[in-house]
Amino acid sequence: MTVLTAQPCDTGRVAELHADRISDGFLATLGPTFLRLLYRRAVRSPDAFVLVATGCGMPDGEQPGDEPVIGFVAGAHDLERFYRSFLLRDGVVAGAAAAPRLLRSLARVVETLRYPASTDDLPRAEILAVAVDGRCTGRGIGRRLVHAATNEFVVRGTPAVKVVAGSGNQPALRLYESCGFARRSTIAVHGDAPSEVLVWPSS
């Protein structure tokens, strides 16, 4: 398996993995076009990055040499600033693509945009999402991606980073804690559903 910096051509697959593997967040409900635009902006933005894992043998249907993307991790140095850039540069197109879903979920949109301010006492850098193809789980790919992301932050001059996971999402919490994250606070981004904020490094 190899971890590489994502290219714009990878964003469709990244969006597909997000929609398929991340079910407890709001962004997945906005549809594949919205997600593709979001990750395309992350790939191009100086405030964010996306790393992809390729290999893992080959999922069913893939042929040697295809080097399929079987996982990804996305991060932002300043989530609030990245969201502002996305809204400014892609908001009209992304909003049109997700219009019916957005209209049904305006309160959750506002909560998502307000969320970064609720963790002002913690690192501004954040891991946004991690997902691995279901056919390739159990091989340590998620852990490898998280380690690659924290290393990417350090290389870019950002020595501390946070991540948010649902309080009931035990696999995600175990993953982050195994990678050196420590729980720092509990928040409710959407309504009363609690989430844990973890910070790396733990000390």
N, C-alpha and C positions, 0 to 999 in steps of 0.2 A: 504494500500500500504506500502511496505517495501523497503528501499534502502540498498543495500548490496554491498560489494566489489565483483567485478566480478571475476569469475574463468575461467580458459582456456576453459572449456566446454561452456561458455557463448559467446565466441567470434564469433561464426557463426551467432547467433541471433543478436549480436551487429552490425556485418557487414551488415546483412540484413536490420536492421533499418536505418543504415546510408545510404545505397544505396536507400532505399525507401523514406526516409524523408528529406534528405539533397540534394537538387538539384542544389544549387547555388555555390557549391565548386568543385574543381578539383579532389579531391580524389575519389569521387563517380564514376567518369568516368573510373577509373582503374579496376573496376570489383570486384566481391565478394571475390575472392581468395586473391587478393592484400589487401583488407580491413580486411579480417580475419587474415592475417599474421601481419598486422600493429597493430591491437588491441590485438592479442596474445602477441606481443612484449610489448605493453603498460601494459598488465596485469602482465607480468613477470619482467618488468624493475623497478629498484629502482628510476628511473627518471620520472616515469609516473604512472598513475592509471586509472582504469575504475570502475565506480560505476553503478549498475543496479537497476532499479525499478521493483518490481514484484507485482502482484496483480491486483488492479483496477477492481474488479469484474472479469470476465473472458471474453476476446475477443471471438468472435464466434468460436465454434469448440473446445475450451479448456474445460477441465473437472475439477471439484474440485480436489485440491491436485496437479495440474500440476504446479502452481505458475509460470505462464509464465512471461518472461522478456518483459515488455511493454515500457521500456525506458532506456536510458543510458546517462551518461556524462563521458567524458574522459578529463584528464588534464595531463600536463607535467610541471615539475619544471624548466626545461630548454629545450625549444623546439629544439633548434639547436643541443644540445647534444643528445637528444632523437632520432632525425632524423639520426644523425651519427651512433648511436648504431643500429638502424633499418637497415640502409644500410649495415653496417658491418656484422651483424648476419643473416639478412634475405634478403639482397638485390638481391642475385642471384636467389633465388626461387621466390621472389615477382616480380622481373624484368621479369623472364621467363613467369610467369602467366599473366602479363599485357603487354607483349612485343608489340603486334600490336598497342595497345592504346598508349603506351609510345613513340613509334616511330612516331606516328602522332602528339604527343604533347610534343616534346622535349623542346620547348621554355617554356611551362608552368611548366615542371618539374624543369627547372633551376630557374624559378621565385619562385616556391614554396620553393626550397632549400635556395634561397637567402633571402627570406622574413624575417626570424628572425632578420637579421642584420639591417633591416630598422626600427626596433623599439627598438634599443639599449638603448634609453633614458627612456624606460618604463620597468615595471617589466618583468623579464625573464620568470616567470611562466605564464602558459596560459591554458585556457580552450580550448580544441581542437574541441570538438563537443558535441552537445546535440541533442537528438532525442527522440520522443515519438510516440508510435504506433498511427496511425490515428484514430483508434477506441476508443482511450482513451484520446483524447485531450479535453481541456476545463475543466479539473479537478485539475489544479494546479500542475500537475506532473513535468512539465518542471521547474517551479519555485522551487519545492522541490529538484530536482536534482541539480540545480545551487547552492542553499544554501548548499546542502550536499558537493558539490565540494569545495566551498570556505572554509567550515569548515575543510575539509580534508587537504587543503593546510595549514591552520593555525595549525592544529594538527601536521603536518609534518615540522613545523617551517618556513613556507613561508607566510608572512603576507599580501602580495599584489599580485594581479594576473590581467592579461589582457585577453581580448577576442576580436576576429575580426568578424564582421558581415557585409554583403553587405549593402551599404548605402540605397538600396531600399528594404531591408528585414525588413519592419516595425515590424512584429510580433516578430522577434528575438531581435530587438533593444528595443522594449517595455519590453520584458522579462528581458533582462539584466539590464535595468534601474530600473525595479521594484525590482530587487535583490541588488540594491545599487551600480551598475556600473555607471560610468560617461564617456561621450565621451571625448577623449583626442586628437585624431588626425584623419585625413583622409588620407588614403594611397591607392595606386593602386597595388595590388599584381599581377594581371594578366592584362596586357595591360592598357586600359583606364578605366576599371570597378572600380569605387571607393568603398572602404570599410571603415567602421568606426572602430577605435580601442578604446575600452572602458576599463576602469581600475577600479578595486575594491580593497580597499574601495574607495568611491568617494572623500573623504576628503584628 
